[in-house]
Amino acid sequence: MNIQPGIIELDLHGLKVEDAVRKVTNTVNRANSSVYIIRVIHGYHGGTRIKEAIEDEFSYGRSDKVKGIRPGSNPGVTELVLREI
């Protein structure tokens, strides 16, 4: 996990889907008010199962802390928006 001011990066490469979702959920729950983005690095060459599971878990208002989901800088990254900057 890499922490930048206001951004937490999570690398999920090599994790099973259930473990990846658990890691993201724990990070979202622990994020304090200074965090506005959780950048989830899930990759895309091995398929999109982790990306889809993250989107299912945190979209449609299912989490009080996650205000939105957006694509990252490449297809292997998804960003969870916790608040606007």
C-alpha positions as CSV (number, residue, x, y, z in Angstrom):
1,M,0.0,0.0,0.0
2,N,1.4,3.4,-1.1
3,I,0.1,6.5,0.7
4,Q,0.3,9.9,-0.9
5,P,-1.4,13.0,0.4
6,G,-5.1,12.4,0.1
7,I,-4.6,9.2,-2.0
8,I,-4.2,5.6,-0.9
9,E,-3.0,3.1,-3.5
10,L,-3.7,-0.5,-3.2
11,D,-2.0,-3.1,-5.4
12,L,-4.2,-6.2,-5.6
13,H,-2.1,-8.2,-8.0
14,G,-2.0,-11.9,-7.1
15,L,-5.0,-11.8,-4.7
16,K,-8.1,-13.9,-5.0
17,V,-11.3,-12.0,-5.6
18,E,-12.6,-12.4,-2.0
19,D,-9.3,-11.4,-0.5
20,A,-9.1,-8.3,-2.8
21,V,-12.6,-7.2,-1.9
22,R,-11.8,-7.7,1.8
23,K,-8.6,-5.6,1.5
24,V,-10.4,-2.8,-0.2
25,T,-13.2,-2.8,2.3
26,N,-10.8,-2.7,5.2
27,T,-9.0,0.2,3.6
28,V,-12.2,2.1,2.9
29,N,-13.3,1.6,6.5
30,R,-9.9,2.8,7.9
31,A,-9.6,5.8,5.7
32,N,-9.8,9.1,7.6
33,S,-11.2,12.4,6.4
34,S,-7.9,13.5,4.7
35,V,-8.3,10.7,2.1
36,Y,-10.3,11.6,-1.0
37,I,-9.2,8.8,-3.4
38,I,-8.5,5.1,-3.0
39,R,-6.7,4.0,-6.2
40,V,-7.2,0.3,-6.7
41,I,-4.6,-1.4,-8.9
42,H,-6.1,-4.7,-10.0
43,G,-4.6,-5.2,-13.4
44,Y,-6.5,-6.3,-16.5
45,H,-4.4,-9.0,-18.4
46,G,-5.6,-11.7,-16.1
47,G,-9.3,-10.8,-16.5
48,T,-11.7,-8.4,-14.9
49,R,-13.1,-10.4,-12.0
50,I,-11.5,-8.2,-9.3
51,K,-12.5,-5.0,-11.0
52,E,-16.1,-6.2,-11.4
53,A,-16.3,-7.3,-7.7
54,I,-15.0,-4.0,-6.5
55,E,-17.5,-2.1,-8.7
56,D,-20.3,-4.4,-7.4
57,E,-19.3,-3.9,-3.8
58,F,-19.0,-0.1,-3.8
59,S,-21.4,1.1,-6.5
60,Y,-25.0,2.1,-6.2
61,G,-24.6,3.8,-2.7
62,R,-23.7,0.5,-1.0
63,S,-21.0,2.2,1.0
64,D,-21.6,5.4,3.0
65,K,-17.9,6.4,2.5
66,V,-17.6,5.8,-1.3
67,K,-19.3,8.6,-3.2
68,G,-18.4,7.3,-6.6
69,I,-16.2,5.1,-8.8
70,R,-14.2,6.2,-11.8
71,P,-11.7,4.6,-14.2
72,G,-8.0,5.2,-13.4
73,S,-5.2,6.2,-15.7
74,N,-5.3,2.8,-17.5
75,P,-7.7,-0.2,-17.7
76,G,-6.0,-1.9,-14.7
77,V,-6.9,0.9,-12.3
78,T,-10.2,1.9,-10.6
79,E,-10.5,4.8,-8.3
80,L,-13.0,5.0,-5.4
81,V,-13.9,8.6,-4.7
82,L,-14.5,9.3,-1.0
83,R,-14.9,13.0,-1.3
84,E,-14.3,15.8,-3.7
85,I,-11.0,17.8,-3.3
